[in-house]
Amino acid sequence: PSCATPVEDGMVVTTHSEALESSRRGTLRMLARRLPKQAAKDASHRPLLAELRAYGLLDELGGSGDPALLDAAHPYIRVDMSRCIDCYRCQRICNEVQGQFSWVLRGRGRQTQLVPDSGTSLLASSCVSCGACVDTCPTGALEDQSVLQAGTPTELTRTTCPYCGVGCEMLVGTRAGRIVQIRPALDAPVNHGHLCVKGRYAFGYVHAPDRLNEPLLRDGNGELREVSWEQALSFTAQRLQALRGAHGADALAVLGSARGTNEEAYLAQKFARLLLGTNNVDCCARVCHAPSAAAIGGMLGTGAATNSFDDIERARTILVCGANATENHPIVGARIRQAVLAGAELVVIDPRRIELTQLGGLHLQLRPGSNVALLNAMAHVIMDEQLVDEEFAAARVDGVAALRDFLSGFPPERAAAECGVPAELIRKAARLYATRKPAMCLHGLGMTEHVQGTEAVMCLVNLALLTGNLGKPGSGVNPLRGQNNVQGAAQMGCEPAHLCGYATLEKGRELFEAVWQAPLPKTAGLDLMQMMDAAQAGRLKALYAIGYDVLLTNPNTSVTREALAKLELLVVQDLFLNETAREFAQVVLPAAASYEKDGTFMNAERRVQRVRRALAPPGNARADWEIVSALASQMGQSQGFVFQNAEEIWEEVRRVWPAGAGMSYARLDRAGLQWPCPSEDHPGTPTLHTEAFPLGPRAAVRCIEYRPSSEVCDESYPLLLVTGRKLHHFNAGTMTGRTRNHELRLPDVLDLCTQDAVRFGLTAGDRVILRSRYGSARLPVRIDESVRPGEVFTTFHTAQVFLNQVTSPHRDSVTRTPEYKLTAVSLERESESRPQVSPPE
């Protein structure tokens, strides 16, 4: 067929021969006979009707209109198999791109039918709602419900997805000031014409009825009421200035947003340092991948991914550590799945049997929190069995002998007792990673959100250095970043100890003071967790939180609530009245969504890509950078904060960030560029450390002692709780909870295996009280054999459950990243008289 025939130079393509026209007419005649007469009045059939009219076949409409061929149960995809021409494009794209195999053939001969693998509806099938089948369907048998309901787009805007850190490019279709459809950009280097359910369909939050349209100010009765921008900014400016005057600059703090653009993150940290006079600035990288940046940066010199997503297809072995890629980074997960189906070896390190483990390969199902023990044992095997890349080590690695001595007493048998993974399985994984090269490592929060998070990532770097899996395509150590711009927010300087470009305060001081024409504060800044400690102790008086629901997302909620309650000023800037704002904010400022502004995002592979405005913000909401700029002016500081557009801010970023100096908006127009990109003629850098490291010609492996978490089970708390995300929802559910994604997956449920369900006398659907030493939450039970006996799993997507009331206060020893992934808990059946948890709005 034409859709599978590559175009070649010199080819002559005939499109309207007599034979082709006869074939088309025959196919259209079969379609016409499937449709009832009344289909001629159905607007959803418009494209097909136009074809029938062109070939004079409208009179042949006359099918029975079998209702069994229509499936409208799916919230996003309408299925009408009366239009199907059995081209099987939907099946092929599902198999060959997404790898889900959701479309199957049933029956034989003339009774053969293409149906979802559920045998009934698409909603009940294994479909992950990526929409690829809709894009490839040539007849309208598969269509987007949003287009059928609101009409086809009249404008298309190319931009970058606002969800995870993969950075998929997309075309946003708008009509009459509303988003009606999103489709993938076919030439995008990250997603290659593919999207996941969130990027493709979860845009409804933009038009949610509870979007903030006007500024809010808390009155004397404790109520938030609408005020003008002038009132809100004037009040905020006066309070910030008064508190700074009374308590000093370091009594104030700013939280930048990983949801906003690079330009906005840059301006937020500039506001903190230049206008407030403090280094108390941070972002949500503190609670996710700060350990990755500290470990990779400390050992290799650059705290970011060493390689590109395109290296997934080049790798012969893929090591996935603490990352449920198919659900949390679905496009990367699909690429990993296809690479494995094409022959790559797969090693998965995860406490649960995640979807990738179904592909075969090796699954090292370790106990939560034992990452360092397992990785040390793998390094022991590599050294003990002489699998070290001696040439690479001799040329570029220090400390190998010391590490060999250190690990001599840590064989797989010892690690097996600590992590619960059989010794022989550890040996197999180590041999595979060391010998079937290039080997690529991708890791997630299952590595970093532990008390040894930074050190666990250092152990991954050890493995890469020992085996020479660095500085070449198909290899490297690559954190899968959680939010769309968490890499960018930190890189832009929303960190207490680093300026834009991740320069330390002392190394970057001269350049920044020259560009900003003002001195930088000298006092060491507080990170997010230290801010909470300082607020609780009464030292921090004011917090300006941009796009960050601190109360809902911080661990050990009771402590966070106490800290926020002691602040004298809390300013929240967001799309919605989040939980932090609802309880504690004196000022709430309405922000624009990413579809409503211009700028750039930076994805997990160091790629900077354009964000473009597709529609206007609601009411009087403004872009984050515009709000910061207006607040600075209200405080009497116009110099350095007045910009006409986002591009002007980016031009200043290029002046202070040498590694990004070559990335103009013009060069970023399509596909973006990966830094370092120091000049206008530089092509960008897909692979780091090809010949040397920023620290010098050699890097050093580290000796890491294994220290078990102090969070342990006992008779009162006999289970270990692991938390994470699921495919259809994102983080605290602020965005996806306001879309129809809740129809695709239930709200937060507690997964436990059959053995533990019997042990606690529970059945599927029972509601339980989940208790820890720090608090409790209520949610229903689901029986799921992907978790091991003695462990339970749940998500944190709904404010109604408020799961972080349960999680512990323990923190990573280096970066103070919270230990979300490990909490000792107990279960208690909830009284049946308690109300049910309602689904998200």
Stockholm file with secondary structure:
# STOCKHOLM 1.0

chainA/1-841         PSCATPVEDGMVVTTHSEALESSRRGTLRMLARRLPKQAAKDASHRPLLAELRAYGLLDELGGSGDPALLDAAHPYIRVDMSRCIDCYRCQRICNEVQGQFSWVLRGRGRQTQLVPDSGTSLLASSCVSCGACVDTCPTGALEDQSVLQAGTPTELTRTTCPYCGVGCEMLVGTRAGRIVQIRPALDAPVNHGHLCVKGRYAFGYVHAPDRLNEPLLRDGNGELREVSWEQALSFTAQRLQALRGAHGADALAVLGSARGTNEEAYLAQKFARLLLGTNNVDCCARVCHAPSAAAIGGMLGTGAATNSFDDIERARTILVCGANATENHPIVGARIRQAVLAGAELVVIDPRRIELTQLGGLHLQLRPGSNVALLNAMAHVIMDEQLVDEEFAAARVDGVAALRDFLSGFPPERAAAECGVPAELIRKAARLYATRKPAMCLHGLGMTEHVQGTEAVMCLVNLALLTGNLGKPGSGVNPLRGQNNVQGAAQMGCEPAHLCGYATLEKGRELFEAVWQAPLPKTAGLDLMQMMDAAQAGRLKALYAIGYDVLLTNPNTSVTREALAKLELLVVQDLFLNETAREFAQVVLPAAASYEKDGTFMNAERRVQRVRRALAPPGNARADWEIVSALASQMGQSQGFVFQNAEEIWEEVRRVWPAGAGMSYARLDRAGLQWPCPSEDHPGTPTLHTEAFPLGPRAAVRCIEYRPSSEVCDESYPLLLVTGRKLHHFNAGTMTGRTRNHELRLPDVLDLCTQDAVRFGLTAGDRVILRSRYGSARLPVRIDESVRPGEVFTTFHTAQVFLNQVTSPHRDSVTRTPEYKLTAVSLERESESRPQVSPPE
#=GR chainA/1-841 SS CGGGCCCCTTCCCCCSCHHHHHHHHHHHHHHHHHSCGGGGGCGGGHHHHHHHHHTTCGGGCCCCCCGGGEECCSSSEEEEGGGCCSCCHHHHHIIIIICCCCEEEESSGGGCEEEETTSSCSTTSSCCCCCHHHHHCSSSSEEEHHHHHHCCCSEEEEEECSSSTTCCEEEEEEETTEEEEEEECTTCTTTTTCCCHHHHHTTGGGGCTTCCCSCEEECTTSCEEECCHHHHHHHHHHHHHHHHHHHCGGGEEEECCSSSCHHHHHHHHHIIIIIICCCCEECGGGGTTHHHHHHHHHHHSCCSCSSCGGGGTTCSEEEEESCCHHHHSHHHHHHHHHHHHTTCEEEEECSSCCGGGGGCSEEECCCTTCHHHHHHHHHHHHHHTTCSCHHHHHHHEECHHHHHHHHTTCCHHHHHHHHCCCHHHHHHHHHHHHHSSSEEEEECHHHHSSTTHHHHHHHHHHHHHHHTCSSSTTCSEEECCSSTTHHHHHHTTCBTTBCTTSCBHHHHHHHHHHHHTSCCCCSCCCCHHHHHHHHHTTCCCEEEEESCCHHHHSSSHHHHHHHHHTCSEEEEEESSCCHHHHHHCSEEEEBCCGGGSCEEEECTTSEEEEECCCSCCSTTCBCHHHHHHHHHHHTTCCTTTCCSSHHHHHHHHHHHCGGGTTCCTTTTSSSCEESCCCSTTCCCCSSSCSSCBTTBSCEECCCCCCCCCSCCCCSSSCEEEEECCCTTCCTTSTTGGGSGGGGTSCSCCEEECHHHHHHTTCCTTCEEEEEESSCEEEEEEEECTTSCTTEEEECCCCTTTCGGGTSCCCBCTTTCCBCTTCEEEEEEECCTTSCCCCCCC
#=GC SS_cons         CGGGCCCCTTCCCCCSCHHHHHHHHHHHHHHHHHSCGGGGGCGGGHHHHHHHHHTTCGGGCCCCCCGGGEECCSSSEEEEGGGCCSCCHHHHHIIIIICCCCEEEESSGGGCEEEETTSSCSTTSSCCCCCHHHHHCSSSSEEEHHHHHHCCCSEEEEEECSSSTTCCEEEEEEETTEEEEEEECTTCTTTTTCCCHHHHHTTGGGGCTTCCCSCEEECTTSCEEECCHHHHHHHHHHHHHHHHHHHCGGGEEEECCSSSCHHHHHHHHHIIIIIICCCCEECGGGGTTHHHHHHHHHHHSCCSCSSCGGGGTTCSEEEEESCCHHHHSHHHHHHHHHHHHTTCEEEEECSSCCGGGGGCSEEECCCTTCHHHHHHHHHHHHHHTTCSCHHHHHHHEECHHHHHHHHTTCCHHHHHHHHCCCHHHHHHHHHHHHHSSSEEEEECHHHHSSTTHHHHHHHHHHHHHHHTCSSSTTCSEEECCSSTTHHHHHHTTCBTTBCTTSCBHHHHHHHHHHHHTSCCCCSCCCCHHHHHHHHHTTCCCEEEEESCCHHHHSSSHHHHHHHHHTCSEEEEEESSCCHHHHHHCSEEEEBCCGGGSCEEEECTTSEEEEECCCSCCSTTCBCHHHHHHHHHHHTTCCTTTCCSSHHHHHHHHHHHCGGGTTCCTTTTSSSCEESCCCSTTCCCCSSSCSSCBTTBSCEECCCCCCCCCSCCCCSSSCEEEEECCCTTCCTTSTTGGGSGGGGTSCSCCEEECHHHHHHTTCCTTCEEEEEESSCEEEEEEEECTTSCTTEEEECCCCTTTCGGGTSCCCBCTTTCCBCTTCEEEEEEECCTTSCCCCCCC
//
